[in-house]
């Protein structure tokens, strides 16, 4: 998280905006569904549509999140018991 926050700060955006921009740029087959409870965060999420990533930023994000590196459960063990019931 700290690496993404630093990269976002260097770009002048929030970590959330950087993450949304990265997911949106992956292709039409991925659709992020960000949740928000406050209007200011909704506006922040919409502003992510204007964030463009440079090739060096792509490389930095690829180094932070190499393909296949994500592992673990989506939720905690107790919550996982209640899924797909």
Protein Blocks (a to p, Z undefined) as FASTA:
>chain_A
ZZmmmmmmmnopafklmmmmmmmmnojkbccddddfbfklmmmmmmmmmpccdfklmmmm
mmmmgghkagcjfbdfklmmmgoZZ
